[in-house]
Amino acid sequence: MDCGGNDAALAGHALSPMPEDALNPVQEGELPEGWQHQQLDELCGLVSDQIQPSAAAGLPYVGLEHVDSGEPTLRRWGDPEDVRSAKTRFAPGDILYGKLRPYLDKSVLAPFAGICSTDILVLRAQADRAIAEFLVSAIHTKPFLEHAVSTTAGVNHPRTSWNALKVHALAVPPVPEQRAIASVLRTVQGAKEACERVLAATRQLKQSLLHHLFTYGPVPLADAANVELRTIDFGDVPASWPTSVLSDCAHVQTGVAKGRNLDGSKVVELPYLRVANVQDGRLDLTEMKTIQLRQREVARFLLQPGDVVLTEGGDFDKLGRGFIWQGQVSPCVHQNHIFAVRPNRAKLLPEFLAYLAQSTYGKSYFLSVAHKTTNLACINTTKLKALPVLLPPLPEQREIAAQLSAVDAKLAAEESRRAALAALFQSLLHNLITGQVRLPEFLNAKAPRREAAKETAT
């Protein structure tokens, strides 16, 4: 399963290779020939069709909570029965713009008829002047966002307004070029959304595989019914697998606390792993900070390749999250809210332990022994050391880790592809919408806007 279905469409559109003069056809602040600066209210109008939810049976309801920041596509919605006060009716192809906290950059194209929150402005493009898909993209550009934010009023609930937005001038090409720009952006956005669907499906696959492997072992699905199981406190496991407390097959190391009094000792400053760096099943090292510690303490807190790093607390579903430290940054220490578990590899493979912590079995244990408050939970060193670790033979541990690593490799590849497509979309959004990059088929177009409009009309 992959998200390459839109590759042909991307390659088929004349985006690459581009002529050199496509990259900077005009000077900064100028517009290509045939483009004009036009106010928003010259391109679209405000729809004020109020309706009571009781009269909107069967129409989807869209609130600000349903709109993702920076995304032009609507992916979820609610039911009119969930709301009480009057709402605004919208039609397919209308632009839904979130006027509350406009810095959140919430604006989508409506794919169907429905009703929406009154904190959403409904804008309808004037078909002879603007393409809605082009407009919703222009609304997501930095100049529009900055204008919207600068026009907000209110401290706790800052809002902009149609009167403030409608005077903002956009750089607008003739309708045929708007349509072509919208098509390119739609294709890239579609490829990114396909990647997101693949990621969601692959994450579900991983959860199913975790459950299967830690319940039946590395056997085919067809043979699972033949595996003898035994029931322990945290789930069913293969009867042949022994258990041992973690402290008998691994060393658990606590981390260094920030803000300690170092008492004039000789200190060193090193990168350190924070809770923010430790995700469930991966490490995010895009931002590493440093910490001062006594020079004599370095050996105690230093991370080693193969350490399984686990967080001590967080949201219930994030308790005990973590993965394997591979020495990505060296030297590096870890903070006191992260445990570094160093397995005895003659009994327990780090990869197997890391996946065990992610499994339903591991999470059930952590939740059962955690200290809980209203929204958070945490475990201490004693509870972690008492984790009843499953200890299948090393070849089985290795096979389980290999199957899950293959899924993680797929996830990493799709995450990288999605990031690349998101970066491409943002680059095209800015450059195409401002005319800094032209589609090749419009590079030599000299027709003024009125001729382009005449062509569209015919």
N, C-alpha and C positions, 0 to 999 in steps of 0.2 A: 504494500500500500504506500503510495507516495502522492505528492501534490504537484506532480509535473504535468498535469493535464492542461495547464494554461501556458506551458512553455512554447508550444507551437504558435499560439496566438501572440505571445510576446515577441517571438522571433519573426513572425509574419508581419507585424506592424513595422513600418519603416522607422524604427528608432535607432538601430545600430546596423552598420556603421553610419555615423552622421557626418555630413560635410563640416569642415572646420568652421565655416562662417555661421553654422547653426548654433555654435556654442555661445556666441556673443554678438548677435546681429545688430544690437543697438547699444548706445551708450547708456550708462546708469542714469535712470530717471527719465529716459526717453521711451517712446513706444514704437513698435514696428509700424510700418505703413499700413493703413487700414484699421488700426486699433484706435480706440477712444477711451478717455476717462469718462465714466458715467456713474452717477449716484445710484445707490442701491434701489431707491424708489423709482428710478427710471427703468429698472430691470425686473422688478417684482413688486407685488403689492401685499399688504397685510390682510389676512383672512380673519374675520371676527364673527364666525358663525357659532354662536353659543348654543349649547344643548345640555339638558339635564341627563345624568346617567340613566335615569329610569326610562328615558326615551331612546336610549342607545343600545338596546338589547342586540347582542350579536356582533357589535362593533368592538374591535380590540381597543384597549386603553393603553396609552403611552405616557409614562411619567418620566421625570428626569432620571430616576433610578434605572430606567430601562435603556438609557442612551450612554454609550461608552465614550469617554473622552478621546477626542482626536480621530474618531472613526466615523466615516460617512454612511455606514451601513447599520440599519436597525436589525438587531438579532433576537430581541425578546420583547415581550409586552405583557400586559395584564388584562384583567376583565373589568368591564364597567361596574360590576357588582361590588368591586373593591373600593369604589369611591362614592362620594355623596354629593359634593357641590357641583355647580355648573362647570362644564368643560368646553373646549373648543373642538369643533368638528374639522377634520382634514380629509383631503382626497388623495388618491394615488398620485405620486409625483410632486406633492407639496414638500417644502423644506420645513423641518421641525427644528427650531433654534432655541436652545436653552438660555433664557435671559437672566436666570438666577445664577450668580457666581460665574460670569462668562469666562473667567480665567480657566474654567474646567474644559472649555472648548468642546461643547456638546452641540452637534448639529448633524442631522441625518436626513436622507431622502426617504419619504414615506412610500413603502412598497404596496400599501393597500389603504382603503378608507378606514377611518377610525376616529377616536376622540383623544384629546391630550390634555395634560395639565395646563392651567392658565399661566404657569411659569415657563411655558413653551410658546414662542411666537410661531404662527403658521404663515409661511411666505409662499406665494404662488408666482412663478415666473411668467413674464409676459412673452408669449411664444414667439412673437416676431422680433424680439430683441435678445432673449437669453434662453439658454438651455438650463433646466433645473440642475442637471448633473454638473454642469460647469459652475453654476452659482454656489452649490453646496461645497464644492472644492475651494472656490475663492474665499468662502466664509471661514475655511479652516487655515488660511494662510496667516502668517505672522502679522502683517499690517492690519488686517481686519481684527484679529484677536486683540492687538494692542489698542486699537480704537475702542473696541467694546469695553475693555477693562477700564480705560480712561474715562468712560462715561457712566460708570456705576454710581449709584447713590444708596446709602444705607450702610450701617456698620455690621450688624449681625447677619443680615441677609442682603448683601449687595446685589443690586439688579441694574441692568441696562434697560433701554426701552426702544421701541420702534422709532420714535421721534429722534432719538440719538443716533441710531444705526442708519437710518434711511439716507442721511446726508453723506455717508462715507462713499468716496469715489473708488471704483474698481477699474482696473485696466481690462478692457473688453475687446476681444477680436470679433470679426464677423461671425455670424451664426455657424457657417460651415466649419470654421476653425474651432469654435467652441465645442461643436459636436465631436470633432476628431480628438481634441484634448480630453474630453470626458471619456471617450472610448479607450484611450490609452490608460488613463488613471483607473478606469473600471477594470481593465484587464489585469493590471498589477494588483489592485485591491482584491480581485477575485482569486488570484494566485496565492496571496497572503491568507485569505480566508480558507482556501483549500488546505493550506499547511496547518492552520489552526484546527481544522476538522480532523486531519490526520493525527495531530498531536493529542487531541482529546481521545480519539479511538485507541491510540497507542498507550496512553496512560491507563485507560480501562483494561487493555490487554495486560499491562504490567500488574495491575491489582489482581486480576484473575489468575495470572501465572504465579504471583506470590502466594496466593491462597492454595493453589494446587500443589506447588512444590513443598510448602511447609506443612501440608496436611498429608500428602501421599508420597512425597519424595519425587525424584526425577524419573517418573515412569510415564509412559504414554497415557493419554486420557482413557483409552479403552481398557487399560489394565488397572485403573485406579480402584475399581470395585474389588479387586483381588488382594489389595494391600490390607494387612491386618492393622487395625488402629487401636490406640489406647487413648482414653480421655483423661486429660489433666486440667488443671485450673484454667488454663488459657487457651484451650482448644483441643481438637483431636490431632494426634501426631502418629507417625508410624510406630508400631509397637517395638520394632527392633532398634529404635533410636534411644540411646541413654541420655540422661540429662545430668548437668553438673552446674553448680553455682559459678557465676562469672569469675569470682575471685580465685577459683581453683584452676582456671585455664587462661587467665589474662591479668595483666597489671592495669589498674585504674589510676590514672594520674589527674589530679586537680590542677587548675590553672592559676595564673597570677592575677591578683586584684589590682584594679586601677586606683590611683589616688592614694597609695600607701605612703607613709612617712619612711623615707629611705635612710634617715639618720646619718646623713653625710657619708654613706658608704660609696665605694667606687661603683659607678653605674655604667650601663650600656643601654643604648636605645635600639630596639629591634622591632620588625614588623610583628603584629600579633593578630591572631584569628579571633574575630568577634562573633557574637550570636548572629549579627546581620549577614555574615559570610557563610553561615551554615544553613543550607536548605535541606529539604527532605529528598535524599537521594542524589544530591549534588552540592558542590561548593561554589559559591559566587565570590570570586576574588577580584572583581573589577575595581573595588576600592579597599585597599589595605591601609590600615593606620598603624602607628608605631606606639610603643610604650617603653618607659624607663623601668629597669629592674636592676637589682644588685648583680654585679658581675658573677659573684659566687653562686647565684641562683639560676644562671642560664641553663646549666646542664639539667637541672630539675624540671624546668618548664619547657624545654625545647621539644618541638614536635619531630617525630621521626617518620620516614616513609613507611606506610603500612599501618599507622595508627588509625583507629576508627574514632572519629570525633563526633560526639553526641551532645546536644544541648540539654541543660538541666531543666528547662522549663519554657513556658509559653502558652499559647492557646492550646486547648485540649487536643486538637488534631495535629499539633506541631510538637507535642511532647516527645523528647528523645529523638528528634530528627537529626540527620547527619549522614556522613559518608566517609570515604577513606581519604586520608591525607597522603598524597603521593610525592611530597617534597616540592610542590610547585613553587614555593618561595623558601629560600634557605639562606640563613637560619630564620626560624619563625617560632614564636611561642604562642600560647593560647590563653585567653582570659578565664577567670574563675567561674564563669557561667557555662563553660564548655568542658566536658570530660574528654580526655584522650585515653582510649582503651588500647592496650598493646597486647594482642593475643599471643599465647604460646602456640606457635605454628605447628608443633607436633600434635596438637589436639584440635586446634580451632583456627581456621583460615580467616583473615581479616575480611575478605570479600563476603564470606558466608555470614559472619557476624553482622556486617553492615546491612545486608538484606534481611536478616532475621529481625533487626531493629525496625525495619520498615514494614514488616509483615503484620498481619492482624494479631498474630501470637505476641510479637514484641510490643505492639501498641497496647494490647490488652493488659499485659503485665505492667507497663509504665503507668497506665491510668489507674490500675487497681491499687498501686502503692503510693501514688503521688499525693502530695499535700495540695488540696484544691481550695481556691477561692471562687468568687462568683464567675469570673471569666478565665482564670489562669490556673495552671497546675505546674508543680515542680517536683523533682526527685532529688534526693541527696546521694552522697557517695555510698552510704551503707545500703540503700535500696538498690542502687545500680549493681553493686558487687554481689547482691543476692539474686540477680536475674538468673532463673533456671535455663541455662543455655542448652539447646538441642545439639547433640553431638553425633551426627551420622558419621560413617567412615569418611576419611578425607577425600577419596575419589567421588563420593556422592556430594560432599560439600563443594568440591571443585566443579562438578557438573551443574549443580544448582546455580552457583555463582556465574558460570559461563552462559547459561540460558538467560539469566536476568541481565547480565552485562550486554548481551546482544540487543535486548530491548532498549537498554539505556543508550547504546550507541545510536540506535534509530532515533530515539528522542533527541539526542544531542544534534544529530544531523538535521532534523526537522526544525529544531530551535534555531540553528544557524541559518538555515534557509529562510525561515520566517523573518529573522532579524535583517537579513540582506534585502528581502523584498520590502520590509518596512522602511529601510533606509532609502531604497530606490524610490518608493512612493513619495516620501517626504522631499527628496531631491527633485523629482518630476513635478510635484505639486507646486513647489516654489518657482522653478525655472520655466515650466510651461505656462503657468497662470500669469506670470509677470512678463512673458515674452522674451526672457533671457535665453531660452532655448526654443527653437521653432521646429515643428514637424517638417520633415523634408519636402512634403508635397505643398507646403505653404511658403517655402523660403523665397520663391521668385514671384509670389502673388503680389501684384501691384494694384489690384482693383480696390477702389475706395469702398467704404462701408455700404454706401447706398447701392452699388452694383452687386455686392454680395447679398444684400437683403432682397434685391430684385431677383437674383438667381434662386434664392430660397423660395420666394413666393411662386415662381414658375415651376 
